[in-house]
Amino acid sequence: MPGTVLITGAAGGIGRATALLLARRGWHCVLVDADAAALDRLQAEWPADAPAPLALVADLTDAARIEALGALLPPLDALINNAGMSAGGAEVLAGHDDGAAQRLLALNLEAPARMVRVCTPHLRVGARIVNVASGAGLRAIPWRGLYSASKAGVIAQTQALARARPDWSVSALSPGFVRTELVQRLIDSRRLDLPQVLSRIPLARMAEPEDMAEALAFLVSPGARPCAGQLLVLDGGSSVYGGSQPLPPTPLPALAFDMPRALQCASIESTDWQAALAQLPTASTGYPAVIDGRALQAPVGGVLAAVLDAARAFRSSHARQASLTLLLPPAPAHADWSLAGDAAAARMALATLAAEWGAPGLRINALSASCAPAECVPLLDYMSGARAQFLTGQVLMPALP
């Protein structure tokens, strides 16, 4: 059921798309942004039948202003720490004298923790907290000041908070290139070379803010509990691509997020998994999706072979715009050291397939079956369907206490 969510950086880009999506789905939204005019524009676009939002103007680089928000907040079911800034063109050591570097760290790294603290008295039992990180937190991106450092810090902070507060569901989203208003201006002014960017994204397109909104809407839902402590990397596969040659372009348009899913479950022998997967909605026609469980039956040391078998079967019957989700066994507690490379080889083969299959819109991801099948249903519902059409090359490892 929808609840009440606070979104920082709500007036533009990913925050704006997320606020409008959650509003359409019946959520009560608390909108926080430093730009009062942009908040006014967002409220002017608010869906007529959605609950009226609470808009709060606040500069989150100011610790005192964050503290003052506490007196204004209603009870909350979820918090999305989305506000952030970059420092395009700046070296890592730049911005010290004029305070620009400290403002970036204050907003990107310190504000999420301060928001959690000020919201804590208002968070209901089982609350969901999502920090918006970045692919820049996974690898160094030069000439963006301390942006990469700040986002790496947010990822670590998310994981630490998830361990400290297991009563909450704390996760992070790592977007790749997203066509926000700022990015579109960079493209229009030719300061960003779009063909060059796309040549390193297996799915061969830039994400739209709505791609991230769909992911955030899932992560603030009660069904995201298995994602506690996890980083959801939603970047079209760019983080798993390591090739030196440009990837091929795609002629295919993005799909509608609400496209029905035509689901096929293959090689599912476990009765628990059969019962869980039977809960997933499916249609006779729509977005083709396969959930394959043959790796669950693989002997120790046989996961790579099972992954390749599943991939061959999928590729032989799907030419374009479809998803393959593999169910992988958890790591065995005791196995001969000589077999330790099998699971790692399977994960890298999956990532390589994601890069090779991206242009025709074929996605491949995996879920480590480390928690009860019934608990994984909402996650599989999201990752196998069109709402997650920018998710590829990822192995998610959900866990429940």
C-alpha positions in Angstrom: 0.0 0.0 0.0 1.3 3.5 -0.7 2.5 5.6 2.2 4.3 8.8 2.8 7.7 9.4 1.3 10.2 12.3 1.6 12.2 13.0 -1.6 15.2 15.4 -1.6 16.2 17.1 -4.8 12.6 16.6 -5.7 12.1 19.5 -8.2 14.2 18.3 -11.1 15.6 15.3 -13.0 15.3 11.9 -11.3 13.6 13.5 -8.2 10.9 15.1 -10.2 10.1 12.0 -12.2 10.0 9.9 -9.0 7.7 12.4 -7.3 5.2 12.4 -10.1 5.3 8.6 -10.5 4.8 8.0 -6.8 2.0 10.7 -6.7 0.2 8.9 -9.5 0.4 5.7 -7.5 -1.2 7.3 -4.4 1.8 8.2 -2.3 1.8 11.2 0.0 4.9 13.1 -1.0 7.1 15.5 1.0 9.1 17.4 -1.6 12.4 19.0 -0.5 14.5 21.2 -2.7 16.6 24.3 -2.6 14.9 25.8 -5.7 11.6 27.3 -4.6 10.6 28.2 -8.2 11.2 24.7 -9.4 9.1 23.3 -6.6 6.3 25.6 -7.6 6.5 24.3 -11.2 6.4 20.7 -10.0 3.3 21.4 -7.9 1.7 23.0 -10.9 2.1 19.7 -12.7 0.9 17.6 -9.8 -1.7 14.9 -10.8 -5.2 16.2 -10.0 -6.3 13.0 -8.3 -3.1 12.6 -6.3 -2.7 13.5 -2.6 -1.5 17.1 -2.2 2.2 17.3 -1.6 4.0 19.1 1.2 6.7 21.2 -0.4 9.7 22.4 1.8 12.4 24.7 0.5 15.8 23.8 2.1 19.4 24.1 1.2 20.8 20.8 2.3 24.4 22.0 2.4 23.3 23.8 5.6 23.2 21.5 8.6 21.0 23.9 10.5 18.4 24.0 7.8 18.3 20.2 7.7 17.8 20.2 11.5 14.9 22.7 11.2 13.1 20.3 8.9 12.4 18.0 11.8 9.6 20.1 13.2 7.8 20.1 9.8 7.7 16.4 9.0 4.8 14.0 9.2 5.2 10.2 9.9 7.2 8.7 7.0 7.3 5.3 5.4 10.2 6.1 3.1 13.1 8.5 2.6 14.8 9.0 -0.8 18.1 10.9 -0.5 18.3 12.1 -4.1 19.8 15.6 -3.9 23.3 16.0 -5.2 25.6 18.1 -7.2 28.6 17.6 -9.5 31.7 19.7 -10.3 32.2 19.3 -14.0 35.6 20.3 -15.1 37.1 20.6 -11.7 40.2 18.7 -10.5 40.0 16.7 -7.3 42.1 19.3 -5.4 40.1 22.2 -6.8 37.5 24.1 -4.8 39.2 24.1 -1.4 39.8 27.8 -1.1 36.4 29.0 -2.3 34.3 26.3 -0.4 33.0 24.6 -3.5 34.5 21.3 -2.6 33.0 21.4 0.9 29.6 22.3 -0.4 29.7 19.3 -2.7 30.7 17.0 0.2 28.1 18.6 2.4 25.3 17.8 -0.1 26.4 14.5 -1.6 27.9 12.8 1.5 26.9 14.5 4.7 23.3 15.5 3.9 22.0 11.9 3.4 23.3 11.0 6.9 21.8 14.2 8.4 18.5 13.6 6.7 18.4 10.1 8.2 19.0 11.5 11.6 16.4 14.2 11.4 13.9 11.8 10.0 14.5 9.0 12.4 11.8 10.0 15.0 9.3 10.2 12.1 10.1 6.9 10.4 7.5 4.2 10.8 8.4 0.5 11.6 9.9 -1.2 8.6 10.7 2.1 6.8 12.6 2.1 3.6 15.6 4.4 3.0 17.2 4.8 -0.5 20.3 6.8 -1.2 20.9 7.8 -4.8 24.5 7.1 -5.6 26.1 7.0 -9.0 28.3 4.9 -11.3 30.9 7.5 -10.4 31.1 5.9 -7.0 32.2 2.6 -8.6 35.0 3.9 -10.7 37.1 7.1 -10.8 35.9 9.8 -13.1 38.4 12.6 -13.5 37.7 16.3 -13.7 34.5 16.1 -11.7 36.0 17.3 -8.4 35.2 15.1 -5.5 32.0 13.7 -7.1 33.3 10.2 -7.4 34.7 10.2 -3.9 31.4 11.5 -2.5 29.4 8.9 -4.2 31.7 6.1 -3.1 31.2 7.3 0.4 27.4 7.2 0.0 27.6 3.6 -1.1 29.7 2.6 1.9 27.5 4.7 4.2 24.4 2.9 2.8 25.8 -0.5 3.6 26.9 0.5 7.1 23.5 1.9 7.9 21.8 -1.3 6.6 23.9 -3.2 9.1 23.3 -0.8 11.9 19.5 -0.6 11.4 18.3 -4.0 10.2 14.7 -3.0 11.2 14.8 -0.6 8.2 15.3 -1.5 4.6 18.3 0.6 3.5 19.5 0.4 -0.1 21.2 2.5 -2.8 20.6 3.1 -6.5 23.5 3.7 -8.8 22.3 5.4 -12.0 24.4 5.5 -15.2 24.0 8.3 -17.7 20.5 9.7 -17.4 18.9 12.3 -19.8 18.1 14.9 -17.1 17.6 18.5 -18.0 21.3 19.2 -17.2 22.6 16.3 -19.4 20.3 17.4 -22.3 21.7 20.9 -22.1 25.2 19.4 -22.3 24.2 17.4 -25.3 22.6 20.3 -27.1 25.7 22.5 -26.5 27.9 19.7 -27.7 29.8 19.6 -24.4 28.8 16.0 -24.2 29.5 13.7 -27.1 26.4 11.5 -27.2 27.6 8.9 -29.7 30.8 8.4 -27.6 28.7 7.9 -24.4 26.4 5.5 -26.1 29.3 3.5 -27.5 30.1 2.3 -24.0 26.5 1.4 -22.9 25.5 -2.2 -23.9 21.8 -1.3 -24.2 23.0 1.6 -26.5 20.7 4.3 -25.1 20.8 6.8 -22.3 18.4 6.2 -19.5 15.4 8.5 -19.0 14.6 9.9 -15.5 11.5 7.6 -15.6 13.8 4.5 -15.7 15.3 5.6 -12.3 11.8 6.6 -11.0 10.6 3.1 -11.6 13.6 1.7 -9.7 13.1 4.0 -6.8 9.4 3.3 -6.7 10.3 -0.4 -6.3 13.0 0.3 -3.7 10.6 2.2 -1.4 8.0 -0.5 -1.6 7.6 -3.1 1.2 8.6 -5.8 -1.4 12.1 -4.4 -1.6 13.0 -5.9 1.8 15.4 -8.4 0.3 17.4 -5.5 -1.2 18.4 -4.2 2.2 22.1 -3.4 2.1 22.3 -3.8 -1.7 23.4 -1.5 -4.4 21.1 -1.6 -7.5 23.2 -0.6 -10.5 20.9 0.7 -13.2 23.2 1.8 -16.1 22.4 -0.2 -19.2 25.3 -2.5 -18.5 28.0 0.3 -18.7 29.6 -0.7 -15.4 30.2 -4.3 -16.5 31.6 -3.4 -20.0 35.4 -3.4 -20.2 36.0 -3.5 -24.0 38.2 -1.1 -25.9 36.1 -1.1 -29.0 32.8 0.9 -29.4 29.6 -1.1 -28.9 27.1 -1.2 -31.7 24.2 1.2 -31.8 20.6 0.2 -31.5 17.6 1.1 -33.7 15.1 0.1 -31.1 13.1 2.6 -29.1 12.5 2.3 -25.3 9.5 0.3 -24.3 6.5 1.4 -22.3 7.1 0.8 -18.6 3.6 -0.7 -18.2 3.9 -3.2 -21.0 2.5 -6.6 -19.9 5.0 -9.3 -19.4 4.8 -12.6 -21.3 6.6 -14.8 -18.7 8.1 -18.2 -19.2 9.6 -20.2 -16.3 12.2 -22.7 -17.4 13.8 -25.6 -15.5 12.2 -24.7 -12.2 12.2 -28.0 -10.2 11.8 -26.7 -6.7 8.2 -26.7 -5.5 8.9 -23.6 -3.4 10.1 -21.7 -6.4 7.3 -23.0 -8.6 4.8 -21.7 -6.0 6.5 -18.3 -5.7 6.9 -17.7 -9.5 3.2 -18.6 -10.0 2.4 -15.3 -8.2 4.0 -13.3 -10.9 1.6 -11.7 -13.3 1.9 -12.8 -16.9 0.1 -12.2 -20.3 -0.2 -14.2 -23.5 1.6 -11.4 -25.4 3.8 -8.6 -24.2 7.4 -8.2 -23.1 9.1 -11.6 -23.3 10.7 -12.6 -20.1 12.3 -15.9 -19.0 13.2 -16.9 -15.5 15.5 -19.9 -15.7 16.4 -22.1 -12.7 18.7 -24.8 -14.1 21.7 -23.4 -12.2 19.9 -24.3 -8.9 20.3 -27.9 -9.8 23.9 -27.6 -10.9 26.5 -29.6 -9.0 29.2 -27.7 -7.2 31.5 -26.4 -9.9 28.8 -26.6 -12.6 27.2 -23.2 -12.4 29.1 -21.8 -15.4 27.9 -24.7 -17.6 24.3 -24.2 -16.4 24.5 -20.4 -17.1 25.8 -21.0 -20.6 23.1 -23.7 -21.3 20.4 -21.2 -20.2 21.8 -18.5 -22.3 21.9 -20.7 -25.4 18.3 -21.7 -24.9 17.2 -18.1 -24.4 19.1 -16.8 -27.4 17.8 -19.5 -29.7 14.2 -18.3 -29.2 14.6 -14.5 -28.6 15.9 -12.1 -31.1 15.2 -8.7 -29.6 13.8 -6.8 -26.5 13.4 -9.6 -24.0 14.9 -10.5 -20.6 16.5 -13.5 -19.1 16.7 -13.8 -15.3 18.8 -16.6 -13.9 18.3 -18.1 -10.5 21.7 -18.9 -9.0 22.5 -21.1 -6.0 24.1 -19.4 -3.0 27.8 -20.1 -2.5 28.5 -23.5 -1.0 29.7 -23.4 2.6 32.4 -26.0 2.0 33.8 -26.6 -1.4 37.2 -27.6 -2.8 39.3 -24.6 -3.5 39.8 -25.7 -7.1 36.1 -25.1 -7.8 36.1 -21.6 -6.4 36.5 -20.0 -9.8 33.3 -21.5 -11.2 30.8 -19.0 -9.7 33.1 -16.0 -10.6 33.4 -17.3 -14.1 29.6 -17.6 -14.3 29.1 -14.0 -13.2 31.7 -12.7 -15.7 30.1 -14.7 -18.5 26.8 -13.2 -17.6 28.3 -9.6 -17.7 29.9 -10.4 -21.1 26.7 -11.6 -22.5 25.0 -8.4 -21.4 27.5 -6.4 -23.4 27.1 -8.7 -26.5 23.3 -8.7 -26.4 22.6 -5.1 -25.6 22.1 -3.7 -29.1 19.0 -5.8 -29.8 17.6 -5.0 -26.4 18.2 -8.5 -24.8 18.9 -8.3 -21.1 20.4 -10.8 -18.8 20.6 -10.6 -15.0 20.7 -13.1 -12.1 19.3 -13.5 -8.6 21.3 -15.4 -6.0 18.7 -17.6 -4.3 19.9 -16.8 -0.8 16.5 -16.1 0.8 13.1 -17.7 0.7 11.5 -17.8 -2.8 8.3 -16.1 -1.7 10.3 -13.1 -0.4 12.0 -12.7 -3.8 8.7 -12.3 -5.8 8.5 -8.5 -5.8 12.2 -8.2 -6.8 11.7 -10.7 -9.6 8.6 -8.9 -10.7 10.5 -5.7 -11.1 13.8 -7.0 -12.6 12.3 -9.3 -15.2 9.8 -6.9 -16.7 9.8 -3.7 -18.7 10.0 -1.4 -15.7 13.6 -2.6 -15.4 14.5 -2.4 -19.1 17.7 -0.5 -18.3 18.9 -3.2 -15.9 21.4 -5.7 -17.4 24.6 -7.5 -16.5 23.8 -7.5 -12.8 23.9 -10.3 -10.2 21.7 -9.4 -7.2 22.3 -11.1 -3.9 19.2 -10.5 -1.7 19.4 -11.5 1.9 16.9 -11.4 4.8 17.8 -11.6 8.5 
